[in-house]
């Protein structure tokens, strides 16, 4: 028997959810009975994902095709989402590179996508959650918050900034029955992983199978994660059972980050 997460009938906003980890989270929340507001930049992929969820789970799904990293996009999303009970923030990561290549504009773009956009959405959603005395926020960040990845310095920087914001804010809203936590993915079988593998293929002159095999060998679980793995944990953190979980950073990386705490 499936665990009852106690969130059936709740309304959840999931950004960047037409594919990958965002879609995994949206599907898991729909399976738990949540009505959804889904966002992505590409309207076609977003509508396909939404229709599949409607058909499979019978929940209401509204879509907002826009760029969550812009002020206009955030305003549209918050207007349509109309004070959701659950917020899951997600946005694609900035490109890899070297420390010497990144300009101020590169950092601003990374901050807009991976720090300031989630903060804007939280500021938009938290007041109504506080008024209701219940709310859940989950930010999808990265294992690089725990253990920096040299080629992903833009991501390391922006996501670490978001983590600091959540650390303080989560403790301010917790007295009101609202929790904020972060999920830190390692490598999952998504477009992001394919992009990172392509970088290794080009640099090393190897094929995709070899690039994947090399990366899988660095993961104790010896595989890439799946969006369904990730979504199931997200749904639990959004559930009534996780109300005492505040300001935590949960690694979902197959053991790849070699740390005791």
Secondary structure by P-SEA (a helix, b strand, c coil): cccccccccbbbbbccccccaaaaaaaaaaaabbbbbcccccaaaaaaaaaaaaaaccbbbbbbbcccccaaaaaaaaaaaccccbbbbbbbbccccccccccaaaaaaaaacccaaaaaaaaacaaaaaaaccbbbbbbcccccccccccaaaaaaaaaaaaaaaaaaaaaaccccbbbbbbbbcccccaaaaaaaaaaaaaacccaaaaaaaaaaaccccccccaaaaaaaaaaaaccccccccbbbbbcccccccccc
